[in-house]
Amino acid sequence: MNKIIFDKHLESNGPNLISGPLNLPAPKPKELPPYYGMILIPPHNFPEQFSNFCFNSILNKDQSIRAMQEIRKECNDVLVKDIYNPNITKSMRV
């Protein structure tokens, strides 16, 4: 967002945007998109990388899966319950 605003002011005010002349490098030309819309991925060892991910990740551990299930169950229980009582018939002290 800041870059969009900066570029807009740069176009309208020219190089005298700030207190003095501003020298910026020429903008880079945009690269042409691939014809088929695919990105080439360099060769890599997928089984080894997946094994390292599984070893370093806690999202596939039994304890974390059970904890997320319990949290979801408690959140669903709170959604059903009425936390506030809007039907107050007499004034109450804080």
N, C-alpha and C positions, 0 to 999 in steps of 0.2 A: 504494500500500500504506500509506503514511504517513497519507494522508487517511482511509482506512478505519479505521485504528487510532485516529486522533484523533477521528473521529465517534463511534466506539464508546465511548470514554472520556468524551466530551462528553455523550452520552446517559445514561451511568450515573452520572456525578458532577455533572451539571448545570453551571451557570455557574462553580462554584468548582473548576474543573479545575486551574488553576495556583495560584500563591500568593495570588491575589486574584480578584475578580470579573472575568469575561471577557465583553465585549460584542461579539458577532459580528453581521454583517448577516444579514438574513433569507435563507434559501436561495432560490435562483431556481427558479421553477416549471419543470418539464420541458416541453419543446416536444412537441407531438403529432407523431408520425411521418407522413410523407406517405402518402396512401392507396395509391398504386401502388408505393411503395418506391423512387421515382426522385428524384434530386437535380437541380435545375435548374442548368445551367451557363450563366453569362452569355455573350453573344455574343463571339467572339474570332476572330482570324485564324489558323486552324490551319496553313496552309502556311507562313506567316512564322515562327510559333513553332517548327514542326518544322525549318525551315531553320536557325534560330538554334541549336536543340539539336544538330543534326548538325554545325554549324560549331564549336561549343564542346565537343563530346564527342569523346573519343578511342576510345570503344568501337566505333566504326564505321570506324576507320582500319585499313588493311591490316597495318601493323606490329603493332598491338596484337592483332589477331585471330590473326596468326601466332605471336606470343609466347604467347598463351593456349593455342593448340594445342600448342606445344612443351612448355609447363608440364604440360598434361594428359597428354601422351605420357610425359614423365619420371615423373610421379606413378604412372601405370599400370605403368611398368617397375619402379618401386620396390616396388609391391604384389606383384609376382610373385616378386621376389628374396627370398632368405633373408638377412636382415641379421644375425641372431644364430645362433650355433652351440650348440644345447642338448646335443649329443652329445659331451661332453668326457669322455675316458677317463682322463686323469691330471691332477693338480693343476698349476696354472699360477701364475706370479708376476704380480702386478699391475704 
